[in-house]
Amino acid sequence: MKIIETAIRSTPGDGLRLWVQLDSGHSLSLNVGIIEGLERQTKDVLSRVEISDDRTSISWPELSFALTNLEMVKIAVGPERFENMLRSTVASDYGRRGGSVRSDAKAAAARKNGRKGGRPRTKAGSRRKRTTKAE
């Protein structure tokens, strides 16, 4: 997730917003008034923002203030939702890694199951119906 472009925009009733365009095609629009360290700055000062060489953060050198792309996403979606997104991503990543591990024990279990005829075939209509939490 690399930063392509930034801008400071005025919005009626909302004050100043930091707009950030990402290489994924997504953009973030953050209310500057809720970002501690930027909340009292003028549009002129905020417009002197710089994008880092690796395009993963922005900074205001004269304010000694910087934001990474992850910090901006956290501000945009809120801290609780951001933590849930990270938790979900990390759990998914660990599961994917665990499932792709090729150990001697997994290989032996697969051979043993293969000698028994492998995974049983599912019969038409015998698949379990998935239920949702609402049901």
Sequence and secondary structure as in RCSB ss.txt:
>XXXX:A:sequence
MKIIETAIRSTPGDGLRLWVQLDSGHSLSLNVGIIEGLERQTKDVLSRVEISDDRTSISWPELSFALTNLEMVKI
AVGPERFENMLRSTVASDYGRRGGSVRSDAKAAAARKNGRKGGRPRTKAGSRRKRTTKAE
>XXXX:A:secstr
  EEEEEEEEETTTEEEEEEEETTS EEEEEGGGSTTTTT  HHHHT  EE TTSSEEEEGGGTEEEEHHHHHHH
HH HHHHHHHHHHHHHHHHHHHHHH   HHHHHHHHHHHHTTSS    TT S     TT 
